[in-house]
């Protein structure tokens, strides 16, 4: 499986107002700066409401937050959370840094 990056599709409605997820927007910006990631990573944009069945089926009910980078546990960084055969990162800076390590490109400035 390719690495997968799950993002909340924007804009979304919550409580009658339009919103976007700030962390997901950060990842959208990183994808614009690194368009080659789109050939190396499956990017999936999902609706805001829970339950998020695709993530539940893949990672379990406790791991529905986005953004989330899902990668094979073998070869994942030590600080990634392991869940079954997968490892995940949910912090956008860690996600962007890991995508740079795995696929090259520009990362977040320290």
Secondary structure, DSSP 8 states (H G I E B T S, - for coil): --EEEEEE-SSEEETTEEE--HHHHHHHHHHHHTTTHHHHEEEEEE-SSS--HHHHHHH-TT---SSEEEEESTT--TTSEEETTEEEE--HHHHHHHHHHHH-S-----
